[in-house]
Amino acid sequence: MPMPKKTCPACQGRGAVANLKDGSQQVCPVCDGSGQVNPKYKRTWYDLVFPKTTVAASAVRTPISFQIPSDYDIEIWDIVATRTSDELLVILQVNSQVMMNTVTPGNENGVYIDNWAGTAQLPASRRFPFYLPKNSLMSLFATDLSGSPNTLQVSLRGFQLLPAEG
């Protein structure tokens, strides 16, 4: 999910401001004419940890859900997972929207956990952060293929975004 923008304070979202010399309209120098700017945040380290769950060996999807706190948004940069077997497929949803574009016809069960989360020693890092709005419902669906129960815990690592002063 992309981070939301806020209305540019210089042009009030119009994308243009008056030239001080002759009064003509010019492109807003603050937002480059878009009418929107990125909000300023104070970032503090934060780990979103899904509850430790035993995934049944039956090759049936096991849902694991987590509610994003209601007082701040979260920006995710790394994903870490511990599990007892690598034979595990996962799908991540935020507010019922599938967040992995690899869930396609013929691949409805998701991606292997190593391709998505890495390990505690080598976490999967994002080149761009993954934005999670406050109050979002996250659901992780895990399917074990190993034939024996699999214990799984996933941690999404990043920052809580608190509004910056001024």
C-alpha positions as CSV (number, residue, x, y, z in Angstrom):
1,M,0.0,0.0,0.0
2,P,1.4,3.4,-0.9
3,M,1.8,6.0,1.8
4,P,-1.0,8.7,1.7
5,K,-0.2,12.2,0.7
6,K,-1.4,15.4,2.2
7,T,-2.5,18.7,0.6
8,C,0.4,21.1,-0.1
9,P,0.3,23.9,2.4
10,A,1.8,26.4,-0.1
11,C,-0.8,26.1,-3.0
12,Q,-3.6,24.4,-1.0
13,G,-3.7,21.6,-3.5
14,R,-4.0,23.7,-6.6
15,G,-0.5,23.0,-7.9
16,A,0.2,26.7,-8.7
17,V,1.0,29.9,-6.8
18,A,1.0,33.5,-7.7
19,N,4.3,35.0,-8.8
20,L,5.3,37.7,-6.3
21,K,6.7,40.0,-9.1
22,D,3.8,40.1,-11.6
23,G,1.0,38.1,-10.1
24,S,1.0,35.5,-12.9
25,Q,0.5,31.8,-11.9
26,Q,3.5,29.6,-11.7
27,V,4.1,25.9,-10.7
28,C,4.2,25.5,-7.0
29,P,7.8,25.2,-5.9
30,V,6.9,23.1,-2.8
31,C,5.0,20.3,-4.5
32,D,6.2,20.7,-8.1
33,G,2.6,21.2,-9.3
34,S,1.2,18.0,-7.9
35,G,-0.8,19.7,-5.1
36,Q,0.3,17.1,-2.6
37,V,3.3,16.5,-0.4
38,N,4.5,13.6,1.8
39,P,3.5,14.1,5.4
40,K,6.3,14.4,7.9
41,Y,6.6,11.6,10.5
42,K,8.7,10.9,13.5
43,R,9.8,7.2,13.1
44,T,10.5,4.9,16.0
45,W,11.6,1.3,15.7
46,Y,8.7,-1.2,15.7
47,D,8.3,-5.0,15.3
48,L,4.8,-6.3,14.3
49,V,4.9,-9.9,15.5
50,F,2.3,-12.4,14.5
51,P,1.3,-14.9,17.2
52,K,3.3,-18.1,17.1
53,T,1.1,-20.7,15.4
54,T,1.2,-24.4,14.6
55,V,0.4,-25.0,11.0
56,A,-1.3,-28.4,10.5
57,A,0.4,-30.9,8.3
58,S,-2.8,-31.4,6.2
59,A,-1.8,-29.0,3.4
60,V,-4.8,-26.9,4.4
61,R,-4.5,-23.1,4.8
62,T,-4.1,-22.0,8.4
63,P,-5.1,-18.3,8.9
64,I,-3.2,-16.1,11.4
65,S,-4.6,-12.6,11.9
66,F,-3.2,-9.5,13.6
67,Q,-4.8,-6.0,14.1
68,I,-2.6,-3.0,13.5
69,P,-2.8,-0.7,16.5
70,S,-5.3,2.2,16.2
71,D,-3.0,5.1,17.2
72,Y,-0.4,5.0,14.5
73,D,0.5,3.8,11.0
74,I,3.4,1.5,10.4
75,E,6.1,1.3,7.7
76,I,7.6,-2.1,7.1
77,W,11.1,-2.6,5.8
78,D,12.1,-6.2,6.7
79,I,10.3,-9.5,7.1
80,V,11.6,-12.3,9.4
81,A,10.2,-15.7,10.0
82,T,11.1,-18.7,12.2
83,R,9.6,-22.1,11.4
84,T,10.3,-25.8,11.9
85,S,10.2,-26.6,8.2
86,D,10.9,-24.7,4.9
87,E,8.1,-26.6,3.2
88,L,5.6,-23.8,3.9
89,L,3.6,-21.6,1.5
90,V,2.3,-18.2,2.6
91,I,-0.1,-15.5,1.5
92,L,-0.3,-12.0,3.1
93,Q,-3.5,-10.0,3.1
94,V,-4.2,-6.5,4.4
95,N,-7.9,-5.7,4.8
96,S,-8.7,-8.6,2.4
97,Q,-6.3,-7.3,-0.3
98,V,-3.7,-9.8,-1.3
99,M,-0.3,-8.2,-0.9
100,M,1.7,-10.6,-3.0
101,N,1.4,-10.4,-6.8
102,T,2.6,-14.0,-7.1
103,V,-0.8,-15.3,-6.1
104,T,-1.9,-16.0,-9.7
105,P,-3.9,-18.7,-11.4
106,G,-2.0,-21.9,-10.9
107,N,-0.2,-20.5,-7.9
108,E,-3.2,-19.8,-5.5
109,N,-1.5,-21.2,-2.4
110,G,1.2,-18.4,-2.2
111,V,5.0,-18.4,-2.2
112,Y,7.5,-20.4,-0.3
113,I,8.4,-18.8,3.0
114,D,12.1,-18.4,2.2
115,N,11.2,-16.4,-1.0
116,W,9.0,-14.1,1.0
117,A,10.5,-13.8,4.5
118,G,14.1,-15.1,4.6
119,T,15.4,-16.0,8.0
120,A,16.4,-14.2,11.2
121,Q,20.0,-14.2,10.0
122,L,19.1,-13.1,6.5
123,P,15.7,-11.3,6.6
124,A,13.9,-10.3,3.4
125,S,14.5,-6.5,3.1
126,R,12.3,-4.2,0.9
127,R,13.8,-1.7,-1.4
128,F,10.8,0.5,-0.6
129,P,8.8,0.4,2.6
130,F,5.4,-1.3,2.8
131,Y,2.9,1.1,4.4
132,L,0.3,-0.3,6.8
133,P,-2.5,2.1,7.9
134,K,-3.7,2.1,11.5
135,N,-6.6,-0.3,12.3
136,S,-5.8,-2.5,9.3
137,L,-6.5,-6.2,9.7
138,M,-3.5,-8.3,8.5
139,S,-4.0,-12.0,7.7
140,L,-1.3,-14.5,7.0
141,F,-2.4,-17.7,5.4
142,A,0.1,-20.6,5.8
143,T,0.0,-24.0,4.0
144,D,2.4,-26.7,5.2
145,L,3.6,-29.2,2.5
146,S,6.1,-31.2,4.7
147,G,3.7,-33.7,6.0
148,S,4.3,-32.9,9.7
149,P,3.1,-29.9,11.8
150,N,5.0,-26.7,11.3
151,T,5.5,-24.1,14.0
152,L,5.6,-20.6,12.5
153,Q,6.2,-17.0,13.8
154,V,6.5,-14.0,11.5
155,S,7.8,-10.6,12.4
156,L,7.4,-7.5,10.2
157,R,10.1,-5.0,11.2
158,G,10.1,-1.3,10.6
159,F,8.8,1.9,12.2
160,Q,5.7,3.3,13.8
161,L,4.9,6.6,12.1
162,L,4.0,9.3,14.6
163,P,3.0,12.8,13.3
164,A,6.0,15.2,13.5
165,E,5.7,18.5,15.3
166,G,5.4,21.5,13.1
